[in-house]
Structures are given as C-alpha cells and as structure tokens.
Amino acid sequence: MRILVVADEPSKWLWDFYEDGKLAGIDLILSCGDLPAEYLSFLVTFANCPLLYVNGNHDHYDKRPPEGCICIDDQVYEYEGVRILGLGGSMRYKPGQDNQYTEKEMRKRVGKLFFPIMRKRGFDILLTHAPAKGLGDLEDRPHRGFQVFLDLMKKHRPKYFFYGHVHLNYGSDIKREQKYLDTQVVNAYEKYFIEI
C-alpha cells in the first residue's frame, strides 16, 4: 500500500504545479492537520483514494469540512486491514481555543479509546497533529509534545507514528525520521510518501 502523508503546509509540487500522474498509485492519504479544506478536497479528488485526517490546532473544519474526506479524530479507523488511531490537536497554549489540550485532557481522550483499541487488537499507525514528548517537539509550550503518545507507542508498538505541527523549516536540528522502540516516527511536514 502506497500512502501519502501531509501536514501543515500545502505542497507546491502537488498543488501549484500539479500534473496528471503525480498522485497515481497512491492508495491512501493521511493528513496530520493544519491544511486548508480545499487542499485536502483537491488531493482526494485527483488521487481517487480515501483521505483520512485529524484536526490541527489551526483547523476550523467544523465550519467547512474538506469534501470527500473522513475525520478519524478519537477513533481507530481500519482501511484495507491497516488500523489507524487518530488524535488531532496540540498542547494547550491559549485558553478557550479549539483543538488544544492539556496533557491531562489528551490522556482522557486516549482513555476513552481503550475499548476500541482492544477490539481492534491495537493499531498499526498513530496519526496525530502534535509530536510526542521528546520526539521531534520543541521547548516552547505551543510545540511541546504529549507524553501519552509515548505511552501509546510503548504499550501497543505501532509500526508508524505520523505527526505534523513542528515545521521542518523551524530549524536544521529538526528530524524528518527517527525510531522509537518498534515505531518509525515521521514528521510529515508538507508531504511524505511511504510504502507499507
């Protein structure tokens, strides 16, 4: 299965300079959030495959959701035998903002997924907007990662963890890929192709 993972910034190569065939052979698109709804609708139309997404901290899809796309926030979604756990949003840094959570609030969201995760016997992909604590996050509060994502990876050992939020152009020491236990950890900023 060939997967395109996108986050944070529309890819000019895919959108501004689109040509027929660039999305050929893509079986699934995953979005880690903070992308315009019209961009996601464009991708799902031209790729002719499902697009699953979680909310970023700047998304307002409740007012205008991306057409033809499926939100998998707070669920384990199975596609072609691949189980994907979706948890959007970032660390809370402004009171009263949508899609921002304290560590305790994110842990509560994860707790509500206990039975769905058990029913599916785990998950293969963890799809989030924010990074995990100490894995691609930054020191400032808006870009700090969640400890509970590390706990999920320790307990369930998914093959992949895709996230966004921390743009690769924020600094030269930000890694695109790293490994955590059995999990391939990927910052999906802009676009990332993977075969699984």
Secondary structure, 3 states (H helix, E strand, C coil): CEEEEEECCCCCCCCCCCCCCCCCCCCEEEECCCCCHHHHHHHHHHHCCCEEECCCCCCCCCCCCCCCCEECECEEEEECCEEEEEECCEECCCCCCCCEECHHHHHHHHHHCHHHHHHCCCCCEEEECCCECCECCCCCHHHCCEHHHHHHHHHHCCCEEEECCCCHHHCCCCCCEEEECCEEEEECCEEEEEEC
